[in-house]
Every structure is written in C-alpha cells, then in structure tokens.
Amino acid sequence: KYIGKPVESTYWEVTMKTDEGHVTVPNHRLKVKIIPKPLEVLQFKEFAEGLPKYDFKDRAGKTAHVIISDLHMGAVHKDYNLKKAVELLSETAAIVNSKNYERVIVHCLGDRVESFTGRNYADTWKNIEMWGVELIKESSKILAHFLDQINNLVEFTLVGGNHDRMSDKTDNDSKAGAADMIAYILDLRGYPVRFDPFYLITDEDFRLIAEHGNWPLSKQNPYEKIFRLGSQDKYNIIIQGHDHSRQVKRSPDGRNYRQITAPSFIPNTDYGLQLGVEGTSGFLI
C-alpha cells in the first residue's frame, strides 16, 4: 500500500588519518519519505464495470431538486454509521417518490466521505469505520443504491467538499479527489452525473448555483456572485452546505435571489459539538 519516495540524496567525503596514512572516506545519506501508493484509475474502472449498469431514460415534465449535503460516510457518531446512512437515504428516496415528481435532479453539496486518509484531524481515526480505497468503493455503492431507488431521476450533481480530499490537508488536494473518483465510478455505471470541485450551475425555470460552502467564493457577497454566475432573466438560488445547519438569507427585496444553507445529512459530530453547531439533520426539496 506504500512506496518509498527519495527526498534527499547527499554525498560528501571526509579525510581521516590512520596508521597507514591519510585516507578518504565516502559518505552517502539518503532520506526517504513513505507515502501511500498513487491510486490507479484502472482499479476503479474495473470495480465500476463489474457492477450493474443504470438504465437512464430522459423525461419531460415538472422537476424536483433534491438537496443532500454532508453525508460524511465512514464517520461513526452516536446512531450514525454506513449502515444508518443507507437507511436514511432509503427513507429520503421514499419521501421523494411519494410526491410523484415527473423529473428528479439530486444535488449533493459535498463532504460525501468523512476522511480518505483517516487523518483529517489528529483524532479522526477514533471516529471512523472505513477509509481509503474501500471507503470510495463502499460510498459509490451506497450512492448508487440510493439513486436506483429514485423514480424518474434525470441528473445527479456533485460538488467537492473539504472532507472529500485525498490528502491530510485541503491545500494538498483542493479539487476534492475522493468526490471526483466517486463521480467517475457512478458515471461508468451509467448514471447521469455532473461533477465540479467548486460549484455547478443548473438551469430550469430558475438558476441554481450549488456549492459546498467552505471556499472563499462561498463567502462572496451574493450580489457579486449573482452578477458573475447568475442569470438576470431568472430567479437565482444559491445553495450551500458545510455549516451543518439550515439557514435562509434573502436580499433586502427578495426579488432576484435567495441564499440557502442546507442541513447536514449526518446527525451532529463531536467536531460540530466543539464548534457549538447543533443543527437538525435532513434534506431539502
């Protein structure tokens, strides 16, 4: 699972005096860093192609946008684990299907996994049940099972979250490699997937701007964001996750946009409790 990567190679000579006279002694120092083996995309391709294909059929009619965020799959907290995530997603699908929508678009706003490395924080390892390649595979299966249950699914969008990185620090993987890999697997299985590490725009009768909420662009003044990414001819909705609590912020007149923070799908974690963030978990339609 690991390889040695040379990070320093230094050579020098030292002259020493011996009974036989002066001799030159060569010295060589090699520093090696142990790192995880790079992931081979081929192994994920073989994994995905060995699973059943999704039969996609485009549809017309009224569209529902289903918003889920912050699943943090792999995390363990009170009544939450991978098995519970499957149950909650099935309940979500049942609620959505009970509305009899003609078209359904599911938006996933980031933090699909808790930790790929198992070391996002110093004590992350204490509160996870799975990490690494196996977490990517299992999370892909769980999301595929969820999407299979959604009637009239026409699109599944994913944006990157700060937990979706494949490194210990976000700076080393700002493009949410774990989420990208999950999107890749689902795409190979035939699901109508769109992925972007930062934000995605969806146009229906209104314009939906979806992002996770952790990047500087998420803190931008909504009016500036609407000017840059919005549509002047449509009502604009900015939807974010990350804060683990539902919030609605409107412009002074409320005429051209609404900014919504979606609740987290996972019940609160120990880290959230430390921050004093105790939002009710759920999803939005």
Secondary structure as a PSIPRED ss2 file (coil, helix, strand):
# PSIPRED VFORMAT (PSIPRED V4.0)

   1 K C   1.000  0.000  0.000
   2 Y E   0.000  0.000  1.000
   3 I E   0.000  0.000  1.000
   4 G E   0.000  0.000  1.000
   5 K E   0.000  0.000  1.000
   6 P E   0.000  0.000  1.000
   7 V E   0.000  0.000  1.000
   8 E E   0.000  0.000  1.000
   9 S E   0.000  0.000  1.000
  10 T E   0.000  0.000  1.000
  11 Y E   0.000  0.000  1.000
  12 W E   0.000  0.000  1.000
  13 E E   0.000  0.000  1.000
  14 V E   0.000  0.000  1.000
  15 T E   0.000  0.000  1.000
  16 M E   0.000  0.000  1.000
  17 K E   0.000  0.000  1.000
  18 T E   0.000  0.000  1.000
  19 D C   1.000  0.000  0.000
  20 E C   1.000  0.000  0.000
  21 G E   0.000  0.000  1.000
  22 H E   0.000  0.000  1.000
  23 V E   0.000  0.000  1.000
  24 T E   0.000  0.000  1.000
  25 V E   0.000  0.000  1.000
  26 P E   0.000  0.000  1.000
  27 N E   0.000  0.000  1.000
  28 H E   0.000  0.000  1.000
  29 R E   0.000  0.000  1.000
  30 L E   0.000  0.000  1.000
  31 K E   0.000  0.000  1.000
  32 V E   0.000  0.000  1.000
  33 K E   0.000  0.000  1.000
  34 I E   0.000  0.000  1.000
  35 I E   0.000  0.000  1.000
  36 P E   0.000  0.000  1.000
  37 K C   1.000  0.000  0.000
  38 P C   1.000  0.000  0.000
  39 L C   1.000  0.000  0.000
  40 E C   1.000  0.000  0.000
  41 V H   0.000  1.000  0.000
  42 L H   0.000  1.000  0.000
  43 Q H   0.000  1.000  0.000
  44 F H   0.000  1.000  0.000
  45 K H   0.000  1.000  0.000
  46 E H   0.000  1.000  0.000
  47 F H   0.000  1.000  0.000
  48 A H   0.000  1.000  0.000
  49 E H   0.000  1.000  0.000
  50 G C   1.000  0.000  0.000
  51 L C   1.000  0.000  0.000
  52 P C   1.000  0.000  0.000
  53 K C   1.000  0.000  0.000
  54 Y C   1.000  0.000  0.000
  55 D C   1.000  0.000  0.000
  56 F C   1.000  0.000  0.000
  57 K C   1.000  0.000  0.000
  58 D C   1.000  0.000  0.000
  59 R C   1.000  0.000  0.000
  60 A C   1.000  0.000  0.000
  61 G C   1.000  0.000  0.000
  62 K C   1.000  0.000  0.000
  63 T E   0.000  0.000  1.000
  64 A E   0.000  0.000  1.000
  65 H E   0.000  0.000  1.000
  66 V E   0.000  0.000  1.000
  67 I E   0.000  0.000  1.000
  68 I E   0.000  0.000  1.000
  69 S C   1.000  0.000  0.000
  70 D C   1.000  0.000  0.000
  71 L C   1.000  0.000  0.000
  72 H C   1.000  0.000  0.000
  73 M E   0.000  0.000  1.000
  74 G C   1.000  0.000  0.000
  75 A E   0.000  0.000  1.000
  76 V C   1.000  0.000  0.000
  77 H E   0.000  0.000  1.000
  78 K C   1.000  0.000  0.000
  79 D C   1.000  0.000  0.000
  80 Y E   0.000  0.000  1.000
  81 N C   1.000  0.000  0.000
  82 L H   0.000  1.000  0.000
  83 K H   0.000  1.000  0.000
  84 K H   0.000  1.000  0.000
  85 A H   0.000  1.000  0.000
  86 V H   0.000  1.000  0.000
  87 E H   0.000  1.000  0.000
  88 L H   0.000  1.000  0.000
  89 L H   0.000  1.000  0.000
  90 S H   0.000  1.000  0.000
  91 E H   0.000  1.000  0.000
  92 T H   0.000  1.000  0.000
  93 A H   0.000  1.000  0.000
  94 A H   0.000  1.000  0.000
  95 I H   0.000  1.000  0.000
  96 V H   0.000  1.000  0.000
  97 N H   0.000  1.000  0.000
  98 S H   0.000  1.000  0.000
  99 K C   1.000  0.000  0.000
 100 N C   1.000  0.000  0.000
 101 Y C   1.000  0.000  0.000
 102 E C   1.000  0.000  0.000
 103 R E   0.000  0.000  1.000
 104 V E   0.000  0.000  1.000
 105 I E   0.000  0.000  1.000
 106 V E   0.000  0.000  1.000
 107 H E   0.000  0.000  1.000
 108 C E   0.000  0.000  1.000
 109 L C   1.000  0.000  0.000
 110 G C   1.000  0.000  0.000
 111 D C   1.000  0.000  0.000
 112 R C   1.000  0.000  0.000
 113 V E   0.000  0.000  1.000
 114 E C   1.000  0.000  0.000
 115 S C   1.000  0.000  0.000
 116 F C   1.000  0.000  0.000
 117 T C   1.000  0.000  0.000
 118 G C   1.000  0.000  0.000
 119 R C   1.000  0.000  0.000
 120 N C   1.000  0.000  0.000
 121 Y C   1.000  0.000  0.000
 122 A C   1.000  0.000  0.000
 123 D C   1.000  0.000  0.000
 124 T H   0.000  1.000  0.000
 125 W H   0.000  1.000  0.000
 126 K H   0.000  1.000  0.000
 127 N H   0.000  1.000  0.000
 128 I E   0.000  0.000  1.000
 129 E C   1.000  0.000  0.000
 130 M C   1.000  0.000  0.000
 131 W C   1.000  0.000  0.000
 132 G H   0.000  1.000  0.000
 133 V H   0.000  1.000  0.000
 134 E H   0.000  1.000  0.000
 135 L H   0.000  1.000  0.000
 136 I H   0.000  1.000  0.000
 137 K H   0.000  1.000  0.000
 138 E H   0.000  1.000  0.000
 139 S H   0.000  1.000  0.000
 140 S H   0.000  1.000  0.000
 141 K H   0.000  1.000  0.000
 142 I H   0.000  1.000  0.000
 143 L H   0.000  1.000  0.000
 144 A H   0.000  1.000  0.000
 145 H H   0.000  1.000  0.000
 146 F H   0.000  1.000  0.000
 147 L H   0.000  1.000  0.000
 148 D H   0.000  1.000  0.000
 149 Q H   0.000  1.000  0.000
 150 I C   1.000  0.000  0.000
 151 N C   1.000  0.000  0.000
 152 N C   1.000  0.000  0.000
 153 L E   0.000  0.000  1.000
 154 V E   0.000  0.000  1.000
 155 E E   0.000  0.000  1.000
 156 F E   0.000  0.000  1.000
 157 T E   0.000  0.000  1.000
 158 L E   0.000  0.000  1.000
 159 V E   0.000  0.000  1.000
 160 G C   1.000  0.000  0.000
 161 G C   1.000  0.000  0.000
 162 N H   0.000  1.000  0.000
 163 H H   0.000  1.000  0.000
 164 D H   0.000  1.000  0.000
 165 R C   1.000  0.000  0.000
 166 M C   1.000  0.000  0.000
 167 S C   1.000  0.000  0.000
 168 D C   1.000  0.000  0.000
 169 K C   1.000  0.000  0.000
 170 T H   0.000  1.000  0.000
 171 D H   0.000  1.000  0.000
 172 N H   0.000  1.000  0.000
 173 D C   1.000  0.000  0.000
 174 S C   1.000  0.000  0.000
 175 K C   1.000  0.000  0.000
 176 A C   1.000  0.000  0.000
 177 G H   0.000  1.000  0.000
 178 A H   0.000  1.000  0.000
 179 A H   0.000  1.000  0.000
 180 D H   0.000  1.000  0.000
 181 M H   0.000  1.000  0.000
 182 I H   0.000  1.000  0.000
 183 A H   0.000  1.000  0.000
 184 Y H   0.000  1.000  0.000
 185 I H   0.000  1.000  0.000
 186 L H   0.000  1.000  0.000
 187 D H   0.000  1.000  0.000
 188 L H   0.000  1.000  0.000
 189 R C   1.000  0.000  0.000
 190 G C   1.000  0.000  0.000
 191 Y C   1.000  0.000  0.000
 192 P C   1.000  0.000  0.000
 193 V E   0.000  0.000  1.000
 194 R E   0.000  0.000  1.000
 195 F E   0.000  0.000  1.000
 196 D E   0.000  0.000  1.000
 197 P C   1.000  0.000  0.000
 198 F C   1.000  0.000  0.000
 199 Y E   0.000  0.000  1.000
 200 L E   0.000  0.000  1.000
 201 I E   0.000  0.000  1.000
 202 T E   0.000  0.000  1.000
 203 D E   0.000  0.000  1.000
 204 E C   1.000  0.000  0.000
 205 D C   1.000  0.000  0.000
 206 F C   1.000  0.000  0.000
 207 R E   0.000  0.000  1.000
 208 L E   0.000  0.000  1.000
 209 I E   0.000  0.000  1.000
 210 A E   0.000  0.000  1.000
 211 E E   0.000  0.000  1.000
 212 H C   1.000  0.000  0.000
 213 G C   1.000  0.000  0.000
 214 N C   1.000  0.000  0.000
 215 W C   1.000  0.000  0.000
 216 P H   0.000  1.000  0.000
 217 L H   0.000  1.000  0.000
 218 S H   0.000  1.000  0.000
 219 K H   0.000  1.000  0.000
 220 Q C   1.000  0.000  0.000
 221 N C   1.000  0.000  0.000
 222 P H   0.000  1.000  0.000
 223 Y H   0.000  1.000  0.000
 224 E H   0.000  1.000  0.000
 225 K H   0.000  1.000  0.000
 226 I H   0.000  1.000  0.000
 227 F H   0.000  1.000  0.000
 228 R H   0.000  1.000  0.000
 229 L H   0.000  1.000  0.000
 230 G C   1.000  0.000  0.000
 231 S C   1.000  0.000  0.000
 232 Q C   1.000  0.000  0.000
 233 D C   1.000  0.000  0.000
 234 K C   1.000  0.000  0.000
 235 Y C   1.000  0.000  0.000
 236 N E   0.000  0.000  1.000
 237 I E   0.000  0.000  1.000
 238 I E   0.000  0.000  1.000
 239 I E   0.000  0.000  1.000
 240 Q E   0.000  0.000  1.000
 241 G C   1.000  0.000  0.000
 242 H C   1.000  0.000  0.000
 243 D C   1.000  0.000  0.000
 244 H C   1.000  0.000  0.000
 245 S C   1.000  0.000  0.000
 246 R C   1.000  0.000  0.000
 247 Q E   0.000  0.000  1.000
 248 V E   0.000  0.000  1.000
 249 K E   0.000  0.000  1.000
 250 R E   0.000  0.000  1.000
 251 S C   1.000  0.000  0.000
 252 P C   1.000  0.000  0.000
 253 D C   1.000  0.000  0.000
 254 G C   1.000  0.000  0.000
 255 R C   1.000  0.000  0.000
 256 N C   1.000  0.000  0.000
 257 Y E   0.000  0.000  1.000
 258 R E   0.000  0.000  1.000
 259 Q E   0.000  0.000  1.000
 260 I E   0.000  0.000  1.000
 261 T E   0.000  0.000  1.000
 262 A C   1.000  0.000  0.000
 263 P C   1.000  0.000  0.000
 264 S C   1.000  0.000  0.000
 265 F C   1.000  0.000  0.000
 266 I C   1.000  0.000  0.000
 267 P C   1.000  0.000  0.000
 268 N C   1.000  0.000  0.000
 269 T C   1.000  0.000  0.000
 270 D H   0.000  1.000  0.000
 271 Y H   0.000  1.000  0.000
 272 G H   0.000  1.000  0.000
 273 L H   0.000  1.000  0.000
 274 Q H   0.000  1.000  0.000
 275 L H   0.000  1.000  0.000
 276 G C   1.000  0.000  0.000
 277 V C   1.000  0.000  0.000
 278 E C   1.000  0.000  0.000
 279 G C   1.000  0.000  0.000
 280 T C   1.000  0.000  0.000
 281 S C   1.000  0.000  0.000
 282 G C   1.000  0.000  0.000
 283 F C   1.000  0.000  0.000
 284 L E   0.000  0.000  1.000
 285 I C   1.000  0.000  0.000
